[in-house]
Amino acid sequence: MKMFLRCFKPKFYKKSKSTTSYMKIRLDTVRRRRIAMVNYLKMDIVNFLNNGHDYNAYTRAEVLLEELRIISCYDIIERFCDCISENLSLMLKKRECPEECKEAVSSLIYAAAWVPDVPELKDLRAVFTHRFGNFVDSSVNHELVEKTELRTRPSRELKIQTVKDIAKEFSIDWDPTALNLLLLRQTSALQVQNMYFKLD
């Protein structure tokens, strides 16, 4: 009897289940690729530090932080993907999106526009909007919005701290004083340049 009912699950259930399953596979693949890049960038920073190229290590830290940002987006998406999988039967019973799934559904709809390397998100967006309509932005997970639409370039302090952490991880005795002085001189030179442009 259960097998009979499973064969006749509505299209919404089948499409949601298959898409979330494929998405989990995709997330695993793209995450592993990004993690490999993180490891490569870390070794780049280590080599720069060992050869006294502090500024190169500093600029590389920004690329590393971008990769980590994307990985954290994958983690959020996977969490909501699991939420959908666990609550599909409940979603099937209701014409309106259940409260338990509202954040997950709206966040996955939102993510479709911001995470292009997970194309299954667009398929899921089509399924959800067809059944439940569009959701207001207030339902979207705030952390996901901050990591996509509202993201800003990492601060100087964060990049230096990232280099410090990597130096510590690989037992490199690194003093950021010289780098801080270089960055301070760059900032001062830029301020002077901007002042001259304003005078012109």
C-alpha positions in Angstrom: 0.0 0.0 0.0 2.8 2.4 0.9 4.6 1.6 -2.4 1.3 2.3 -4.3 0.9 5.7 -2.6 4.5 6.6 -3.2 4.0 6.0 -7.0 1.2 8.5 -7.0 2.7 11.3 -5.1 1.8 14.7 -6.5 4.1 16.5 -9.0 5.1 19.0 -6.3 6.3 16.3 -4.0 8.2 14.4 -6.7 9.8 17.5 -8.2 10.8 19.0 -4.8 12.3 15.7 -3.6 14.3 15.0 -6.7 15.5 18.6 -7.0 16.7 18.7 -3.3 18.4 15.4 -3.8 20.3 16.6 -6.9 21.1 19.9 -5.1 22.7 18.0 -2.2 25.0 16.3 -4.7 25.8 19.5 -6.4 26.5 21.3 -3.1 28.9 18.5 -2.2 30.7 18.8 -5.5 31.1 22.6 -5.6 32.0 22.7 -1.9 34.8 20.3 -2.4 36.1 22.4 -5.2 36.0 25.5 -3.1 37.7 23.8 -0.2 40.5 22.7 -2.5 40.9 26.3 -3.6 41.0 27.4 0.1 43.8 25.0 0.7 45.7 26.2 -2.3 45.3 29.8 -1.3 46.5 29.0 2.2 49.7 27.5 0.8 50.1 30.5 -1.4 50.0 32.7 1.7 52.4 30.5 3.6 54.9 30.7 0.7 54.6 34.4 0.5 55.2 34.8 4.3 58.2 32.4 4.1 59.7 34.6 1.4 59.0 37.9 3.0 56.3 39.0 0.6 53.8 40.2 3.3 51.8 42.4 1.0 51.2 39.6 -1.4 50.0 37.4 1.5 47.7 40.2 2.5 46.1 40.6 -0.9 45.7 36.8 -1.2 43.8 36.8 2.1 41.0 38.7 0.4 40.6 36.0 -2.2 40.7 33.4 0.5 38.0 35.2 2.5 35.8 35.3 -0.6 36.1 31.6 -1.1 35.2 31.1 2.6 32.2 33.4 2.1 30.8 31.3 -0.7 31.4 28.0 1.2 29.4 29.5 4.1 26.5 30.3 1.6 26.6 26.6 0.6 26.3 25.6 4.2 23.2 27.8 4.7 21.6 26.5 1.5 22.2 22.9 2.5 20.6 23.5 5.9 17.5 24.8 4.3 17.6 22.0 1.7 17.5 19.5 4.6 14.6 21.4 6.2 12.6 21.1 2.9 13.3 17.3 2.7 12.3 16.8 6.3 9.0 18.7 5.9 7.8 17.7 2.4 4.9 15.7 3.7 3.7 18.7 5.7 4.1 21.0 2.8 2.1 18.7 0.7 -0.9 18.9 3.0 -1.1 22.7 3.0 -1.8 25.1 0.2 0.0 27.8 2.1 3.7 27.4 3.1 3.9 26.0 6.6 5.5 28.3 9.2 8.2 25.7 9.9 9.3 26.0 6.2 8.8 29.6 5.4 12.3 30.8 6.0 13.8 27.8 4.2 11.5 28.2 1.1 11.9 32.0 0.9 15.7 31.8 1.4 16.1 29.1 -1.3 14.0 31.2 -3.7 16.2 34.2 -2.9 19.4 32.2 -3.3 18.5 31.2 -6.9 19.5 34.8 -8.0 22.7 34.9 -6.0 24.3 31.4 -6.2 24.8 30.6 -9.9 26.9 27.5 -9.4 23.9 25.7 -7.9 21.5 25.7 -10.9 19.0 23.4 -9.1 18.0 26.5 -7.0 16.3 27.9 -10.1 14.3 24.7 -10.5 13.3 24.7 -6.9 12.3 28.4 -7.1 10.0 27.6 -10.0 8.4 24.8 -8.0 7.9 26.8 -4.9 6.6 30.0 -6.5 4.1 28.0 -8.6 2.7 26.4 -5.4 3.1 29.1 -2.8 3.7 32.4 -4.7 6.5 34.8 -4.0 7.7 35.6 -0.4 8.4 38.9 1.1 12.1 39.7 1.7 11.6 39.7 5.5 11.2 35.9 5.4 14.7 35.4 3.9 17.5 34.4 6.3 19.4 37.6 7.3 22.8 35.8 7.3 22.3 34.7 3.7 21.4 38.3 2.6 24.5 39.6 4.4 26.7 37.1 2.6 25.3 37.8 -0.8 23.5 41.0 -1.6 24.8 43.2 1.3 28.4 41.8 1.3 31.3 44.3 1.5 35.0 43.9 0.9 36.7 42.5 4.0 38.4 45.1 6.2 42.1 45.6 6.5 41.9 44.2 10.1 40.1 41.1 9.0 42.6 40.4 6.2 45.6 40.9 8.6 44.0 38.6 11.2 43.4 36.0 8.5 47.1 36.1 7.6 48.0 35.9 11.3 45.8 32.8 11.8 47.4 31.1 8.8 50.9 32.0 10.1 50.0 30.5 13.5 48.4 27.4 11.8 51.7 26.7 10.0 54.0 27.7 12.8 55.4 30.7 11.1 56.8 33.5 13.3 55.2 36.5 11.6 55.2 40.1 12.8 52.6 42.3 11.0 54.3 45.6 11.9 56.0 46.1 8.6 52.8 45.3 6.7 50.8 47.7 8.9 53.3 50.5 8.2 53.2 49.8 4.4 49.4 49.9 4.5 49.4 53.1 6.5 51.8 54.8 4.0 49.5 53.7 1.1 46.4 55.1 2.9 48.2 58.4 3.6 49.4 58.7 0.0 45.9 58.0 -1.3 44.5 60.7 1.0 47.0 63.2 -0.3 46.2 62.3 -3.8 42.5 62.8 -3.2 43.1 66.1 -1.6 45.0 67.3 -4.7 42.2 66.2 -7.0 39.7 68.2 -4.9 41.9 71.3 -5.2 42.0 70.9 -8.9 
